[in-house]
Amino acid sequence: MASRVVMPKLTDTMEEGVVLKWKKREGDPVGAGDILAEIETDKAVMDLEAFSSGTLRRILVNEGETVKAGALIAVIAEPDEDITGVLANTATAVRSAAGMPTSSPAVPPRPGPAGPPMGRILEDRPVKASPRAKALAAEHGIDLSTIKGSGPDGRIVEQDVLDARRAKAPLRPGSTDRPLNQMRKAIARTTTQSKAPVPHFYLTTEIAMEEAEKLRSRLKQRSRPHPSLTDLIVKAAALALTRHPEINVSYAGDVLRQHGSIDIGIAVGLDDGLIAPVLRDCKSKTLDEIAAESRALIERARNKRLQPQEYTGATFSVSNLGMFEVENFIAVIMPPEAAAIAVGAVRDVAVADAGGVKPGRRMKVTLSCDHRALDGVQGAQFLKEFRRILEHPQELVQP
């Protein structure tokens, strides 16, 4: 029996994928579990496995083409099996790497009954938009029916209209347009879905880092790889979340979901975007275990070899830009997380105390919180404990 091979939806944020390379050719025998192709998702490059045995009878998508998740990309069947019926239902549009629409190499689409012109369909379709979005669209002559809304239930908000207006603007001399890669598209979707509907609030504190740096210096003297500053921060966050589990929650409509495991995402910047590998069950891990696991995850992230379960499902996130000499910034919360912490550089500062002014080492951190799930006092209590741990870091290395 013919088997359909479709573009898999490997993550909640994945809407389309790119066929980077076919590992099998038309006419090749295929066994269940064989690798058919390399697929670029919104976060990584994945191997696409066959779920049935037979012969790869038809490849419907060329290398480098982009297709929607769920679209048919190949057919596996017996060598003499009739696959006309399978192909007849696959009028799938794909897009090349350059972003231009092309027809699928499947059979030509069958003509259907004539219908109303597209313009009429768009006019009759109800459009959900905020008053400000409607006014802005009318001001600039933008058809709201051509815009995909990023607000709740697809509602068009002001930023959607501004983005549409920017997209229509003519290029200035010397300017060029670059198609978005899958990772950048995913970032655009998820950050819009986060920042628009999630009511953020922010808490900032400054941490004395002299003792934490002394601890790192001692750990560097060991023969095995030593923990990074980010590893210390992850461990401190895990301890603080253990003592303040009210932060380790998700807003889920009419309930707050309390997570039993502390799974911390670590933001990693790549050439073409951002990904956050997840350290699972940080509550039970030692600092050395966190360091070893984070190092392996970050290396796979940079090589685009993470599996979906390795970069989804975090309950809290850490983003550290201190190595770029950024003093302070705020992080966007990635739902369903309720909080994320942004870490700045450790700086030389003048510290005043009862004995006068002396040199010190300070680091600013900012906690972003989802106000639907958390209040200011809860965030402040967590941040106070997080600061205390880093200023008295010996418990970071306790079993």
C-alpha positions as CSV (number, residue, x, y, z in Angstrom):
1,M,0.0,0.0,0.0
2,A,1.3,3.4,-0.9
3,S,2.7,5.5,2.0
4,R,2.6,9.3,2.1
5,V,5.8,11.1,3.3
6,V,4.9,14.5,4.6
7,M,6.8,17.5,6.0
8,P,6.6,16.8,9.7
9,K,5.5,19.3,12.3
10,L,8.3,18.7,14.8
11,T,7.6,21.6,17.2
12,D,4.7,23.8,18.2
13,T,6.2,26.8,16.5
14,M,7.1,25.0,13.2
15,E,4.8,26.0,10.3
16,E,7.1,25.0,7.4
17,G,10.3,23.3,6.7
18,V,13.1,23.2,4.1
19,V,14.2,20.0,2.4
20,L,18.0,20.5,2.6
21,K,19.1,17.2,1.1
22,W,17.5,14.0,-0.1
23,K,19.4,10.9,1.2
24,K,17.4,8.6,-1.2
25,R,16.6,9.0,-4.8
26,E,13.5,8.0,-6.8
27,G,13.6,4.2,-7.4
28,D,15.8,3.5,-4.3
29,P,14.6,0.7,-2.0
30,V,13.5,2.1,1.4
31,G,13.2,0.3,4.8
32,A,11.3,1.5,7.8
33,G,13.7,3.7,9.8
34,D,15.9,4.6,6.9
35,I,16.8,8.3,6.6
36,L,15.0,9.8,3.6
37,A,16.1,13.5,3.8
38,E,17.6,16.3,6.0
39,I,15.0,18.8,7.0
40,E,15.7,22.3,8.3
41,T,13.1,23.2,10.9
42,D,12.7,26.5,12.7
43,K,15.4,25.5,15.2
44,A,17.6,22.8,13.8
45,V,18.5,20.4,11.0
46,M,16.7,17.0,11.5
47,D,16.8,13.6,9.8
48,L,13.5,12.6,8.3
49,E,12.9,8.8,8.7
50,A,10.7,6.5,6.6
51,F,7.8,4.9,8.5
52,S,7.2,2.1,6.0
53,S,9.2,-0.1,3.6
54,G,9.0,-0.1,-0.2
55,T,10.5,1.9,-3.1
56,L,10.8,5.7,-3.1
57,R,8.5,6.1,-6.1
58,R,8.2,9.9,-6.3
59,I,9.9,12.9,-4.8
60,L,7.7,16.0,-4.9
61,V,9.9,18.6,-3.5
62,N,13.3,19.7,-4.7
63,E,16.3,20.3,-2.4
64,G,16.2,23.9,-1.1
65,E,12.5,24.2,-1.3
66,T,10.2,25.3,1.5
67,V,6.9,23.6,2.2
68,K,4.2,23.8,4.8
69,A,4.1,21.3,7.7
70,G,1.9,18.4,6.7
71,A,2.4,18.9,2.9
72,L,3.2,15.7,0.9
73,I,6.8,15.6,-0.2
74,A,7.3,12.0,-1.4
75,V,5.6,8.7,-1.9
76,I,6.8,5.2,-0.9
77,A,5.1,2.3,-2.6
78,E,5.7,-1.1,-4.2
79,P,7.6,-0.9,-7.6
80,D,4.5,-1.7,-9.7
81,E,1.8,-0.1,-7.5
82,D,-0.5,2.5,-8.9
83,I,0.1,5.8,-7.0
84,T,-2.1,8.0,-9.2
85,G,-4.7,8.4,-6.5
86,V,-2.1,9.6,-4.0
87,L,-0.7,12.1,-6.4
88,A,-4.1,13.4,-7.4
89,N,-4.7,14.8,-3.9
90,T,-1.4,16.7,-3.7
91,A,-1.8,20.1,-5.4
92,T,0.8,21.5,-2.9
93,A,2.5,24.8,-3.4
94,V,6.1,25.1,-2.4
95,R,8.5,28.0,-2.2
96,S,12.1,28.0,-3.3
97,A,14.9,29.2,-1.1
98,A,14.6,32.5,-2.8
99,G,11.1,32.8,-1.6
100,M,9.3,32.7,-5.0
101,P,6.2,30.5,-5.3
102,T,6.6,27.4,-7.6
103,S,4.3,24.5,-8.4
104,S,4.8,21.2,-6.9
105,P,6.1,18.5,-9.3
106,A,2.9,16.6,-8.6
107,V,0.2,16.1,-11.2
108,P,-1.4,19.3,-12.5
109,P,-4.4,20.5,-10.4
110,R,-7.8,19.7,-11.7
111,P,-10.0,22.7,-12.7
112,G,-12.8,23.2,-10.3
113,P,-16.1,25.1,-10.6
114,A,-15.8,28.8,-11.1
115,G,-16.2,30.8,-7.9
116,P,-16.3,34.5,-6.9
117,P,-13.1,36.5,-7.5
118,M,-10.6,36.5,-4.7
119,G,-11.2,40.2,-4.0
120,R,-14.8,39.5,-3.3
121,I,-13.9,36.6,-1.0
122,L,-11.6,38.9,1.0
123,E,-14.2,41.6,1.2
124,D,-16.8,39.2,2.6
125,R,-14.5,37.7,5.2
126,P,-14.9,39.3,8.6
127,V,-11.7,41.0,9.9
128,K,-10.9,41.2,13.6
129,A,-8.8,44.3,14.3
130,S,-8.3,46.8,17.0
131,P,-9.6,50.3,16.5
132,R,-6.1,51.7,16.2
133,A,-5.2,49.1,13.6
134,K,-8.3,50.0,11.6
135,A,-7.5,53.7,11.7
136,L,-3.9,53.2,10.8
137,A,-4.8,50.9,7.9
138,A,-7.3,53.4,6.5
139,E,-4.8,56.2,6.8
140,H,-2.2,54.3,4.7
141,G,-4.6,52.6,2.3
142,I,-3.8,49.1,3.6
143,D,-6.3,46.2,3.1
144,L,-6.8,44.6,6.5
145,S,-7.9,41.3,4.9
146,T,-4.3,40.9,3.6
147,I,-2.8,41.0,7.0
148,K,-2.3,38.0,9.4
149,G,-3.1,39.2,13.0
150,S,-0.7,38.5,15.8
151,G,-3.1,39.3,18.6
152,P,-5.3,37.0,20.6
153,D,-7.5,34.8,18.3
154,G,-5.7,36.3,15.2
155,R,-6.8,39.8,16.0
156,I,-4.9,42.4,14.0
157,V,-3.1,44.9,16.2
158,E,-1.4,48.2,15.4
159,Q,2.1,46.6,15.0
160,D,0.7,44.2,12.4
161,V,-0.3,47.2,10.3
162,L,3.0,48.9,10.8
163,D,4.8,45.8,9.7
164,A,2.6,45.5,6.6
165,R,3.3,49.2,5.8
166,R,7.0,48.6,6.1
167,A,6.9,45.6,3.9
168,K,5.2,47.7,1.1
169,A,7.7,50.5,1.4
170,P,10.0,50.8,-1.7
171,L,13.6,49.9,-1.2
172,R,16.1,52.7,-0.9
173,P,19.1,52.8,-3.3
174,G,21.6,50.3,-2.1
175,S,19.1,48.4,0.1
176,T,18.3,44.7,-0.5
177,D,15.8,42.3,0.9
178,R,16.9,38.9,2.4
179,P,14.4,36.1,2.8
180,L,13.9,35.1,6.4
181,N,15.3,31.7,7.4
182,Q,13.2,29.2,9.3
183,M,14.7,30.2,12.7
184,R,14.1,33.9,12.2
185,K,10.5,33.3,11.1
186,A,10.0,31.3,14.3
187,I,11.5,34.0,16.4
188,A,9.3,36.6,14.8
189,R,6.2,34.5,15.5
190,T,7.0,33.5,19.1
191,T,8.1,36.9,20.2
192,T,5.1,38.6,18.7
193,Q,2.8,36.0,20.4
194,S,4.6,36.7,23.7
195,K,5.1,40.4,23.8
196,A,1.7,41.4,22.5
197,P,-0.6,39.3,24.7
198,V,1.6,38.7,27.8
199,P,1.6,41.5,30.3
200,H,5.3,41.8,31.2
201,F,6.8,43.5,34.2
202,Y,10.5,43.8,35.1
203,L,12.6,43.8,38.3
204,T,16.3,44.7,38.3
205,T,18.9,44.2,41.0
206,E,22.6,44.5,41.3
207,I,24.7,41.5,42.6
208,A,28.1,41.6,44.3
209,M,30.2,39.1,42.3
210,E,33.5,39.0,44.2
211,E,32.8,35.7,45.9
212,A,31.4,34.1,42.9
213,E,34.5,35.0,40.9
214,K,36.7,33.7,43.6
215,L,34.8,30.4,43.4
216,R,35.2,30.2,39.7
217,S,39.0,30.9,40.0
218,R,39.3,27.9,42.4
219,L,37.2,25.7,40.1
220,K,39.5,26.6,37.1
221,Q,42.4,25.0,38.9
222,R,40.9,21.6,38.6
223,S,42.0,19.4,35.7
224,R,38.4,18.7,34.3
225,P,36.5,21.5,32.5
226,H,35.4,24.2,34.9
227,P,31.9,25.7,35.0
228,S,31.2,28.9,33.2
229,L,29.6,32.0,34.8
230,T,26.4,31.0,33.0
231,D,26.5,27.6,34.7
232,L,26.8,29.3,38.1
233,I,23.8,31.4,37.2
234,V,21.7,28.4,36.1
235,K,22.6,26.6,39.3
236,A,21.7,29.7,41.4
237,A,18.4,30.0,39.5
238,A,17.6,26.3,40.1
239,L,18.2,26.7,43.9
240,A,16.2,29.9,44.1
241,L,13.3,28.2,42.1
242,T,13.4,25.3,44.5
243,R,12.8,27.7,47.4
244,H,10.3,29.8,45.5
245,P,8.3,27.3,43.4
246,E,5.6,29.9,42.8
247,I,7.9,31.3,40.0
248,N,8.2,27.9,38.3
249,V,4.6,28.0,36.9
250,S,2.7,28.6,33.7
251,Y,-0.4,30.7,33.1
252,A,-3.0,28.3,31.5
253,G,-6.2,30.2,31.2
254,D,-8.3,29.6,34.3
255,V,-5.5,27.7,36.2
256,L,-1.9,28.1,37.2
257,R,0.1,25.1,36.3
258,Q,2.8,24.3,38.9
259,H,5.7,22.4,37.4
260,G,7.2,19.6,39.3
261,S,10.5,19.8,37.4
262,I,12.8,22.8,37.1
263,D,13.8,22.8,33.4
264,I,15.9,25.9,32.5
265,G,16.4,27.1,29.0
266,I,19.8,28.8,28.1
267,A,19.6,31.3,25.3
268,V,22.3,30.7,22.7
269,G,22.9,33.2,19.9
270,L,23.6,31.7,16.5
271,D,24.5,33.4,13.2
272,D,20.9,33.2,11.9
273,G,18.9,33.5,15.1
274,L,18.5,32.3,18.7
275,I,17.8,29.0,20.3
276,A,17.4,28.0,24.0
277,P,18.6,24.4,24.8
278,V,16.9,23.1,27.9
279,L,18.6,21.7,31.0
280,R,16.1,19.2,32.5
281,D,15.6,18.7,36.2
282,C,18.1,21.2,37.3
283,K,17.0,20.8,40.9
284,S,18.7,17.4,41.1
285,K,21.9,18.3,39.1
286,T,25.2,19.3,40.6
287,L,27.1,22.3,39.2
288,D,29.5,19.9,37.4
289,E,26.6,18.1,35.8
290,I,25.0,21.4,34.7
291,A,28.3,22.5,33.2
292,A,28.9,19.2,31.3
293,E,25.3,19.0,30.0
294,S,25.1,22.7,29.0
295,R,28.4,22.5,27.1
296,A,27.2,19.5,25.1
297,L,23.8,21.1,24.4
298,I,25.3,24.4,23.3
299,E,27.7,22.6,21.0
300,R,24.8,20.7,19.3
301,A,22.8,23.9,19.1
302,R,25.6,25.7,17.2
303,N,25.8,22.7,14.9
304,K,22.0,22.7,14.5
305,R,21.8,19.1,15.7
306,L,19.4,19.5,18.7
307,Q,16.4,17.3,18.9
308,P,13.0,19.0,19.5
309,Q,12.8,17.7,23.0
310,E,16.1,19.4,23.7
311,Y,14.9,23.0,23.0
312,T,11.2,22.9,24.0
313,G,9.4,22.8,27.3
314,A,11.5,25.1,29.5
315,T,9.9,26.3,32.7
316,F,12.3,29.2,33.2
317,S,15.0,30.8,31.0
318,V,18.4,32.4,31.4
319,S,19.8,34.9,28.9
320,N,23.4,36.1,29.4
321,L,24.8,38.9,27.3
322,G,27.5,39.8,29.8
323,M,30.3,38.4,27.5
324,F,29.3,41.2,25.0
325,E,29.8,43.9,27.7
326,V,26.1,44.6,27.8
327,E,25.4,46.2,31.2
328,N,21.7,45.6,31.4
329,F,18.8,44.4,29.3
330,I,15.4,42.7,29.5
331,A,14.4,39.3,28.2
332,V,11.1,38.5,26.4
333,I,9.2,35.7,28.2
334,M,8.6,32.7,26.0
335,P,5.3,31.1,26.9
336,P,4.4,28.9,28.6
337,E,7.2,30.1,31.0
338,A,6.2,32.8,33.5
339,A,9.6,34.3,34.0
340,A,13.0,34.8,32.5
341,I,16.2,36.4,33.8
342,A,18.5,38.6,31.8
343,V,22.2,38.8,32.9
344,G,24.5,41.7,32.2
345,A,28.3,42.0,32.4
346,V,30.3,41.9,35.6
347,R,31.7,45.4,35.9
348,D,34.4,47.2,38.0
349,V,32.5,49.8,40.1
350,A,33.2,52.0,43.1
351,V,31.4,50.7,46.2
352,A,30.7,53.0,49.1
353,D,30.4,51.6,52.6
354,A,31.0,52.7,56.2
355,G,34.7,52.6,55.6
356,G,34.7,54.8,52.6
357,V,34.9,53.9,48.9
358,K,36.5,50.8,47.6
359,P,36.6,48.9,44.2
360,G,34.0,46.2,43.7
361,R,32.6,43.8,41.0
362,R,28.9,44.1,40.3
363,M,26.5,42.4,37.9
364,K,23.0,43.7,37.0
365,V,20.2,41.2,36.4
366,T,16.6,41.8,35.3
367,L,13.8,39.4,35.9
368,S,10.9,39.5,33.4
369,C,7.6,38.3,34.8
370,D,4.2,37.4,33.4
371,H,1.8,39.5,35.5
372,R,-1.0,37.0,34.8
373,A,0.9,34.4,36.8
374,L,3.2,36.4,39.1
375,D,3.1,39.6,41.2
376,G,5.9,42.0,42.1
377,V,6.4,40.7,45.6
378,Q,6.8,37.1,44.4
379,G,9.4,38.2,41.7
380,A,11.2,40.3,44.3
381,Q,11.5,37.5,46.8
382,F,12.9,35.1,44.1
383,L,15.4,37.8,43.0
384,K,16.5,38.4,46.5
385,E,17.2,34.7,47.1
386,F,19.0,34.5,43.7
387,R,21.2,37.4,44.6
388,R,22.0,36.0,48.1
389,I,23.1,32.7,46.6
390,L,25.5,34.3,44.1
391,E,26.9,36.5,46.9
392,H,27.4,33.5,49.1
393,P,28.2,30.9,46.5
394,Q,29.5,28.0,48.5
395,E,26.2,26.1,48.3
396,L,26.5,26.1,44.5
397,V,29.2,23.4,44.8
398,Q,27.5,21.4,47.6
399,P,26.3,17.9,46.6
